[in-house]
């Protein structure tokens, strides 16, 4: 998912999306351990999406503190 779309999402939606991606990482790691993984680069993409979400959440927190 692109960062621009993530910035349009609410904080609650971002937190929910992060939880879903973390569950997806668990499934991908399990598939890799059992030898059933079809797409190895998928793990990298999911990890990057989590990092994007965390960055945007941090930006939201910083903007919120600056407005106080």
C-alpha positions as CSV (number, residue, x, y, z in Angstrom):
1,X,0.0,0.0,0.0
2,X,1.3,3.5,-0.8
3,X,2.1,5.9,2.0
4,X,-0.3,8.5,0.5
5,X,-3.2,6.2,1.0
6,X,-2.1,5.4,4.5
7,X,-1.9,9.1,5.4
8,X,-5.6,9.4,4.4
9,X,-6.6,6.6,6.9
10,X,-7.6,7.3,10.5
11,X,-5.3,6.3,13.4
12,X,-7.6,3.4,14.3
13,X,-7.6,2.1,10.8
14,X,-3.8,2.2,10.7
15,X,-3.5,0.4,14.0
16,X,-5.9,-2.3,12.7
17,X,-4.0,-2.6,9.4
18,X,-0.7,-3.0,11.3
19,X,-2.2,-5.8,13.4
20,X,-3.4,-7.6,10.2
21,X,0.0,-7.2,8.6
22,X,1.7,-8.6,11.7
23,X,-0.6,-11.6,11.5
24,X,0.3,-12.0,7.9
25,X,4.0,-12.0,8.7
26,X,3.4,-14.8,11.2
27,X,1.7,-16.8,8.5
28,X,4.5,-16.1,6.0
29,X,7.2,-17.1,8.4
30,X,5.3,-20.3,9.2
31,X,5.0,-21.1,5.5
32,X,8.7,-20.5,5.1
33,X,9.6,-22.8,8.0
34,X,7.5,-25.6,6.6
35,X,8.7,-25.1,3.0
36,X,5.4,-24.0,1.6
37,X,6.2,-20.4,0.9
38,X,5.5,-19.5,-2.7
39,X,6.5,-15.8,-2.7
40,X,9.7,-15.0,-0.8
41,X,9.7,-11.2,-1.6
42,X,6.2,-11.0,0.0
43,X,7.7,-11.0,3.5
44,X,9.9,-8.0,2.6
45,X,6.9,-6.0,1.2
46,X,4.8,-6.7,4.3
47,X,7.6,-5.6,6.6
48,X,8.0,-2.4,4.6
49,X,4.2,-1.7,4.9
50,X,4.5,-2.1,8.7
51,X,7.4,0.3,8.8
52,X,5.4,2.8,6.7
53,X,2.5,2.5,9.1
54,X,4.7,3.0,12.1
55,X,6.3,6.1,10.5
56,X,2.9,7.6,9.7
57,X,1.7,7.0,13.2
58,X,4.8,8.6,14.6
59,X,4.2,11.6,12.3
60,X,0.7,11.9,13.6
61,X,1.9,11.8,17.2
62,X,4.5,14.5,16.5
63,X,2.0,16.7,14.7
64,X,-0.5,16.3,17.6
65,X,2.2,17.3,20.1
66,X,3.3,20.3,18.1
67,X,-0.3,21.6,18.0
68,X,-0.5,21.6,21.8
